Amino acid sequence: MTSFDLVHEPWIPVIRDGHRTDVSLATAFADAAVIDGLAVDDPLEAVAVLRQVLLPVMLDALGAPRDDDEWAARWETGRFTDGDPIGRYLSDHAARFDVFHPTQPFGQVAGLRTGKDETKPISLLIPRLAAGNNVPLFSARTEDDPPALSPARAVRALLAVQCWDTAAIKSGAADDNKVKAGKTTGNPTGPVGQLGVVIPIGLTLFQTLLLNTPILPAGLRQRDAPWWRREPPTGRWASRSAQGLLDLLTWQSRRVRLVLDHDDTAPTVSRVVLTAGDRLVPLPHDLEPHTAWRRVDKPKKEDPPVRPARHQPGRSAWRGLEALLATIPTSGERMTAPSLLIQLGRLRTDDYLADDIPLQVLTVGVSYGNQSAVIEDVMVDGVPLPVAALAGGDSAVRDTILAVVGQAEKLRVAANRLGDDLRAAEHGEKIPWDKGQRLGDTLVHSFTPYVHRLLAGLQRRPDHTEQAEDAWRAIARRLAFAIAEPALAGAGPGTFLGRDPDTPFGPRLATAEASFRRALNDALGRPEDTSTASRPTTGNP
């Protein structure tokens, strides 16, 4: 009988000693202190492995920390100690972690079938591959030519589909009483696909797991449990709320059965049965740890007062730092940071964490199209985040970061306006906000490595905020002129007088340049001297 035991077989992609490798579930916990972290070559799978397996196993085995002292005690150990209950936990539940178990396969429904006994290509679980209406541009495969996945790759795809699957019509399970004409309609996307996921990352896998561990004063809820400690699921599904954090993290949004290819020497999976799963109603604001929230000013009666803040395609993570730093509740605040970052801010305020921890934040999101039936884009980015910026009270680090983000946005607007003014001087039309490459977009893109350097510098030296901001202003001014000067120099002869020479302040080259320079001074202040703006290495943010 074919078996693939997740406890002992290597399947979790990690970075170890600077190299990517696969490790088993047992090894991931035993060596968590020396594993650099999860590999993110497929960010959707990395988030799914963390949320659906690693975190719930750890939390269910150890329990959630009840207070800051208990969390800090775990953090100080730096590793999962010998004789840890995690090993016993994995041994006790080993049967539920076998991918091909005959009666209770991991993450699946044994014997799941449709009314017509249909199977689909395994590419249905992988959004970057062609499947049905989802045909990615430049895909080298068609739906008729699916790949054959190893068990390790198949189980990672299985976990990812539970988190991120599209809202397309699903085949109906044979025992599902809600099926109509063999199909299930009205499916939402996977629950994580509705979020702008924010994952705090530490120096090791151990640190990453602790940074993603919520402190729950009342502990885990009594009825809360991961799916593998519940009765094996059937093809039937329900609309319900999460019973607790473990239920949420291991939410089974789809019913799946991997169809094993008949090759005992090297087992592979190329076909799958996928049907509708449980629908999460509503998104649990009080439980969800991995997203920021946006307040809704006038929600409809049936809508919640807050919604998850989703990532925007083409927008670097540092441009959303305002949401990530909203850790201190204020009456007029429209955004609330992810609860894990709020928790880290409290731990820093109470001196459980040092200022110079090299915290990174991984942001992952999905943009759906065609009524959420296809995945159009996967957004993934990372950014250094000074812990001092999360702390309560007056924070010069937070103020500096917010000032930099605000100034960058003002410069983006100013560069876009310069382009619009130059086109207006030549009788041209504005470029629509969602079309073409605008000057401001190019400018903001050029800021990214310098903002990352500034953030990393503030992690090491949080007391150097003034020097960091001075260096940023000099660099930002230089980069702004580097974008503007070619546009001004390349403007046509007609822009000198503009399309309406008799209008004193009509659109023309001189007014466009003057307006841009004024906007730069409004955003960055006037330079002390002309040399300051031309020194790209001033300071070391």
C-alpha positions in Angstrom: 0.0 0.0 0.0 1.4 3.4 -1.0 2.0 5.8 1.9 3.5 9.3 2.3 3.9 10.2 5.9 4.2 14.0 6.4 5.7 13.5 9.8 8.9 11.8 8.5 8.9 12.3 4.7 10.6 15.5 3.4 8.0 17.9 1.9 8.3 21.3 3.6 10.5 23.7 1.5 12.9 25.6 3.8 16.1 27.6 3.5 18.9 25.9 5.5 22.5 27.2 5.5 21.5 29.4 2.6 20.2 26.6 0.4 16.7 25.4 -0.4 15.8 21.9 0.8 12.8 19.9 1.8 12.3 18.7 5.4 9.8 16.6 7.2 7.3 17.9 9.8 9.3 16.3 12.6 12.6 17.8 11.3 11.0 21.2 10.8 10.3 21.5 14.6 13.4 19.6 15.8 15.7 21.8 13.8 13.7 25.0 13.8 16.5 26.9 15.6 19.0 26.2 12.8 16.6 26.5 9.8 16.7 30.0 8.3 13.0 29.9 7.4 10.4 28.8 4.9 11.3 29.0 1.2 9.0 31.4 -0.6 9.7 30.4 -4.2 5.9 29.7 -4.2 4.5 32.2 -1.7 1.0 30.9 -1.8 2.2 27.4 -0.8 4.6 28.9 1.9 1.7 30.8 3.5 -0.5 27.7 3.4 2.1 25.4 5.0 2.7 27.9 7.8 -1.0 28.5 8.5 -2.5 25.1 7.8 0.1 22.9 9.3 3.1 24.4 11.2 1.2 26.9 13.4 -1.7 24.7 14.3 0.5 21.7 15.2 2.6 24.0 17.4 -0.4 25.7 19.0 -2.4 22.5 19.5 0.7 20.7 21.0 1.9 23.5 23.3 -1.2 25.6 23.8 -1.3 29.3 23.1 0.7 31.5 25.5 -1.6 33.0 28.2 0.4 36.2 28.7 3.4 38.2 27.7 5.7 36.4 30.2 4.8 33.0 28.8 5.4 34.1 25.3 8.8 35.7 26.2 9.8 32.6 28.1 9.4 30.6 24.9 11.2 33.2 22.8 14.2 33.2 25.2 14.7 29.4 24.7 15.4 30.0 21.0 14.3 26.4 20.1 11.8 23.7 20.8 13.4 21.9 23.7 14.2 18.2 24.0 11.2 16.2 25.2 8.9 18.8 23.8 5.3 17.7 23.5 5.3 18.5 19.8 7.1 15.2 19.1 4.6 13.2 21.1 1.7 15.1 19.5 3.0 14.1 16.0 3.3 10.5 17.1 -0.2 10.5 18.6 -1.8 11.8 15.4 0.6 10.2 12.9 -2.2 8.3 11.1 -3.9 11.6 10.1 -0.7 12.9 8.5 -0.5 10.1 5.8 -1.4 11.6 2.4 -2.6 8.3 1.0 -4.2 6.7 4.1 -7.1 4.5 2.8 -9.8 5.9 5.2 -8.5 9.3 6.5 -6.0 10.7 4.0 -4.4 14.0 5.1 -6.4 17.1 4.0 -8.8 15.0 1.9 -12.0 13.1 1.9 -11.6 9.4 1.4 -13.6 8.1 -1.5 -14.7 11.5 -2.6 -16.4 11.3 -6.0 -18.7 13.3 -8.2 -22.0 12.0 -9.5 -20.3 11.1 -12.8 -17.0 9.8 -11.3 -15.1 12.7 -12.9 -11.5 13.6 -12.1 -9.7 16.7 -13.1 -6.0 17.5 -13.9 -3.9 18.2 -10.9 -3.3 21.7 -12.4 -6.7 22.6 -11.0 -4.8 23.0 -7.7 -2.0 25.2 -9.1 -3.1 28.7 -10.4 0.0 29.3 -12.5 -0.9 26.3 -14.7 -3.7 26.1 -17.3 -7.0 24.6 -15.9 -10.5 25.3 -17.3 -11.0 29.0 -17.7 -7.7 29.8 -15.9 -5.2 30.0 -18.8 -2.1 31.9 -17.7 -0.3 34.0 -20.3 2.8 32.2 -21.7 1.8 28.9 -20.0 3.9 26.0 -21.5 1.1 23.5 -20.7 -2.5 23.0 -21.6 -5.2 21.4 -19.5 -4.8 18.2 -21.6 -1.2 18.0 -20.7 -1.1 18.2 -16.9 2.1 17.6 -14.9 2.6 14.6 -12.7 3.4 15.9 -9.2 5.4 14.1 -6.5 3.5 13.5 -3.3 5.4 16.4 -1.7 4.4 18.9 -4.4 0.8 17.6 -4.5 0.3 18.1 -0.8 1.6 21.6 -0.9 -0.7 22.4 -3.8 -3.6 20.8 -1.8 -2.9 23.1 1.2 -2.6 26.2 -1.1 -6.0 25.5 -2.7 -7.7 25.4 0.7 -6.4 28.9 1.3 -6.4 30.6 -2.1 -8.8 28.7 -4.5 -10.9 30.7 -7.0 -14.6 31.2 -6.7 -15.3 29.2 -9.9 -18.2 26.7 -10.1 -17.2 23.4 -8.5 -18.1 19.9 -9.3 -20.7 18.5 -6.9 -19.8 15.7 -4.6 -22.0 12.6 -5.0 -23.2 12.8 -1.3 -23.7 16.6 -1.3 -27.4 17.4 -1.0 -26.9 21.0 -2.1 -25.7 20.0 -5.6 -27.7 21.2 -8.6 -27.1 19.7 -12.1 -23.9 18.2 -10.8 -22.4 21.5 -9.8 -22.1 23.8 -6.8 -22.4 27.5 -7.4 -21.9 30.6 -5.2 -18.5 29.4 -3.9 -16.4 32.1 -2.3 -12.7 32.2 -2.8 -10.5 30.5 -0.3 -10.6 32.5 2.9 -7.0 33.6 2.8 -7.5 35.0 -0.7 -9.8 37.6 0.8 -7.0 39.0 2.9 -3.8 41.1 2.4 -1.6 38.6 4.2 1.1 39.9 6.5 3.6 37.4 7.9 6.3 38.6 10.4 9.6 36.8 9.7 12.5 36.2 12.1 16.1 35.0 11.7 15.1 31.3 12.1 12.1 29.2 11.6 11.7 29.0 15.4 11.5 32.8 15.6 9.1 33.0 12.7 6.8 30.5 14.4 6.9 32.5 17.7 6.4 35.8 15.9 3.2 34.3 14.4 2.0 32.9 17.7 -0.9 34.9 19.2 -1.1 35.4 23.0 -4.5 34.3 24.1 -5.3 35.2 27.8 -8.2 32.7 27.9 -6.3 30.1 26.0 -7.6 28.2 23.0 -11.4 27.7 22.9 -12.7 24.5 24.3 -14.4 23.4 21.1 -11.5 24.6 19.0 -9.5 21.9 17.1 -7.6 21.5 13.8 -9.5 19.4 11.3 -7.3 16.3 11.9 -8.6 16.1 15.5 -12.2 16.0 14.2 -14.2 13.3 12.5 -13.1 12.7 8.9 -15.0 15.0 6.6 -17.5 13.9 4.0 -18.5 15.5 0.7 -21.1 17.7 2.4 -20.3 21.2 3.5 -21.8 24.0 5.6 -21.7 27.7 6.0 -20.6 28.5 9.5 -18.3 30.6 11.7 -14.9 29.5 12.9 -15.0 27.8 16.3 -11.6 29.2 17.2 -8.1 29.9 15.9 -7.2 26.3 15.1 -10.4 25.8 13.2 -9.7 29.1 11.3 -6.1 28.2 10.4 -7.0 24.7 9.1 -10.2 25.8 7.5 -11.3 23.2 4.8 -12.8 25.5 2.1 -12.7 22.7 -0.4 -13.2 18.9 -0.4 -10.4 17.2 -2.2 -9.1 13.7 -3.1 -5.7 13.2 -4.8 -5.8 10.4 -7.3 -2.7 8.4 -7.1 -1.1 7.3 -10.4 -0.5 3.6 -10.6 3.3 3.4 -10.2 4.5 1.9 -7.0 8.2 2.7 -7.7 7.8 6.5 -7.9 4.2 7.5 -6.9 2.9 10.6 -8.6 -0.4 12.5 -8.7 -1.8 13.9 -12.0 -5.5 13.8 -11.3 -7.7 15.2 -8.5 -11.3 15.4 -7.4 -12.2 18.8 -6.1 -15.6 19.9 -4.8 -17.1 22.7 -2.7 -16.1 23.0 1.0 -17.1 24.9 4.1 -17.9 28.6 3.7 -16.5 30.9 6.4 -19.3 33.4 7.5 -18.2 36.0 8.5 -14.5 36.7 8.3 -13.5 36.5 12.0 -12.0 39.9 12.8 -11.4 38.9 16.4 -9.4 35.7 15.4 -7.6 36.5 12.1 -4.0 37.3 12.9 -2.5 37.9 9.5 -4.1 40.9 7.9 -4.6 44.6 8.6 -8.2 45.9 8.8 -9.9 48.9 7.3 -12.9 50.6 9.0 -16.1 50.9 6.8 -17.7 54.3 7.4 -21.2 53.3 6.4 -21.5 49.5 6.3 -24.7 47.9 5.1 -26.8 46.2 7.7 -25.5 42.8 6.8 -21.8 43.8 6.4 -19.2 43.9 9.2 -17.9 47.3 10.3 -14.3 46.4 9.2 -12.9 44.7 6.1 -9.5 43.2 5.5 -7.0 45.5 3.9 -5.9 43.9 0.6 -2.7 44.4 -1.2 -2.7 46.3 -4.5 -1.0 44.9 -7.6 2.1 46.8 -8.5 2.4 48.5 -5.1 5.5 47.9 -3.0 5.0 46.7 0.6 6.7 49.8 2.1 4.0 52.0 0.6 1.5 50.3 2.9 3.5 50.8 6.1 0.9 53.2 7.4 -1.5 50.3 7.8 1.2 48.0 9.4 2.2 50.7 11.9 -1.4 51.5 13.0 -0.7 49.6 16.3 -2.0 52.3 18.6 -5.8 52.7 18.7 -6.9 56.3 18.0 -10.4 57.6 17.6 -9.9 58.8 14.0 -7.8 55.8 12.8 -9.3 54.2 9.7 -6.8 51.3 9.7 -5.8 48.7 12.3 -2.6 46.8 12.0 -2.5 43.0 12.0 -3.0 41.7 15.5 0.4 40.0 15.5 2.1 43.4 14.9 0.0 45.0 17.6 1.2 42.2 19.9 4.8 42.8 18.9 4.5 46.5 19.6 3.2 45.7 23.1 6.0 43.2 23.7 8.5 45.9 22.7 6.9 48.6 24.8 7.2 46.3 27.9 10.8 45.4 27.0 10.2 41.8 26.2 11.8 42.4 22.7 14.8 44.5 21.8 14.8 47.4 19.4 17.4 45.8 17.1 15.6 42.6 16.2 16.0 42.2 12.4 12.2 41.7 11.9 11.1 41.2 8.3 7.5 41.3 7.0 6.4 39.2 4.2 3.3 40.4 2.3 1.3 38.1 0.0 -2.0 38.6 -1.8 -4.0 37.5 -4.8 -5.9 39.5 -7.3 -8.8 37.7 -8.8 -10.6 38.4 -12.1 -13.7 37.4 -14.0 -16.0 37.3 -11.0 -13.1 35.8 -8.9 -13.1 32.7 -11.1 -9.4 33.1 -12.1 -6.3 34.3 -10.5 -4.9 37.3 -12.4 -1.9 38.3 -10.2 0.0 37.1 -7.1 1.5 40.0 -5.1 4.5 39.1 -2.9 7.0 41.5 -1.3 9.1 41.8 1.8 10.2 44.8 3.9 12.4 45.3 7.0 10.3 46.6 9.8 11.9 48.3 12.9 10.2 46.9 16.1 10.6 50.3 17.7 8.1 51.7 15.2 5.4 49.3 16.5 5.8 50.3 20.2 3.3 52.4 22.0 3.9 56.0 23.1 5.9 58.6 21.2 8.0 56.9 18.6 10.5 58.9 16.6 11.1 55.8 14.5 7.4 55.5 13.6 7.1 59.2 12.9 10.1 59.1 10.6 8.9 56.1 8.7 5.4 57.6 8.2 7.0 60.9 7.1 9.1 59.1 4.5 6.1 57.2 3.2 4.0 60.4 3.1 6.7 62.3 1.3 7.2 59.5 -1.2 3.4 59.6 -2.0 3.5 63.4 -2.5 6.5 63.1 -4.9 4.6 60.4 -6.8 1.7 62.7 -7.2 4.0 65.6 -8.2 5.7 63.6 -10.9 2.4 62.4 -12.3 1.2 66.0 -12.4 4.4 67.0 -14.2 3.7 64.5 -16.9 0.1 65.6 -17.2 1.1 69.3 -17.4 3.6 68.6 -20.2 1.0 66.6 -22.2 -1.4 69.4 -21.6 1.1 71.9 -23.0 1.3 69.8 -26.1 -2.4 69.5 -26.5 -2.3 65.9 -25.2 -4.7 64.1 -22.8 -3.9 62.8 -19.4 -2.9 59.2 -19.1 -5.6 57.3 -17.2 -4.5 56.2 -13.8 -4.7 52.5 -14.7 -3.0 52.8 -18.2 0.6 53.2 -19.3 3.7 54.0 -17.4 3.5 57.3 -15.5 6.4 59.3 -14.2 5.2 58.9 -10.6 5.1 55.2 -10.8 8.7 55.1 -12.2 9.8 57.4 -9.4 8.3 55.4 -6.6 9.8 52.2 -8.0 13.3 53.9 -7.8 12.7 54.7 -4.1 12.3 51.1 -3.0 16.0 50.1 -2.4 16.6 53.3 -0.5 13.5 52.9 1.7 14.6 49.4 2.5 18.0 50.6 3.4 16.5 53.3 5.6 14.3 50.7 7.4 17.2 48.3 7.9 19.3 51.2 9.3 16.6 52.2 11.7 16.5 48.6 12.9 20.2 48.7 13.8 20.2 52.3 15.0 16.7 53.5 16.1 18.3 56.6 17.7 19.5 57.9 14.3 16.1 59.1 13.0 17.2 62.6 12.1 20.2 61.4 10.1 18.1 58.9 8.3 15.5 61.4 7.3 18.1 63.9 6.2 19.7 61.3 4.0 16.3 60.2 2.6 15.4 63.8 1.7 18.6 64.3 -0.2 18.2 61.0 -2.1 14.5 61.5 -2.8 15.2 65.0 -4.2 18.0 63.6 -6.4 15.8 60.7 -7.7 12.9 63.1 -8.3 15.1 65.3 -10.6 16.5 62.3 -12.3 13.0 61.4 -13.4 11.9 64.9 -14.2 14.8 66.3 -16.1 14.6 63.9 -19.1 10.9 64.6 -19.3 11.5 68.4 -19.3 14.4 68.1 -21.7 12.4 65.9 -24.1 9.4 68.2 -24.2 8.5 69.4 -27.7 9.1 73.0 -29.0 5.4 73.8 -28.7 5.5 73.4 -24.9 7.6 76.6 -24.6 4.6 78.8 -25.2 2.0 76.2 -24.6 -1.2 75.6 -26.5 -2.7 78.9 -25.3 0.2 81.5 -25.3 -2.2 84.4 -24.4 -3.2 82.8 -21.1 -0.7 84.0 -18.4 -0.6 80.8 -16.4 -1.8 78.3 -19.0 -0.1 74.9 -19.5 3.4 75.4 -20.7 6.9 74.1 -20.0 7.9 76.8 -17.5 4.8 76.5 -15.4 5.0 72.7 -15.4 8.6 72.9 -14.1 7.8 75.6 -11.5 4.9 73.6 -10.2 7.0 70.5 -9.9 9.8 72.3 -8.0 7.3 73.9 -5.7 5.8 70.4 -5.0 9.2 69.1 -4.2 9.9 71.8 -1.7 6.5 71.4 -0.1 7.1 67.7 0.4 10.8 67.7 1.3 11.5 71.3 2.5 13.9 73.6 0.7 17.4 72.2 0.3 20.0 74.0 2.5 22.2 74.3 -0.5 22.5 73.0 -4.0 25.2 70.5 -3.1 22.9 68.6 -0.6 20.5 67.6 -3.4 23.3 66.2 -5.5 25.0 63.9 -2.9 23.4 60.4 -3.3 25.4 58.9 -0.5 24.7 61.6 2.2 24.2 59.8 5.5 23.6 56.1 5.8 19.9 55.4 6.5 
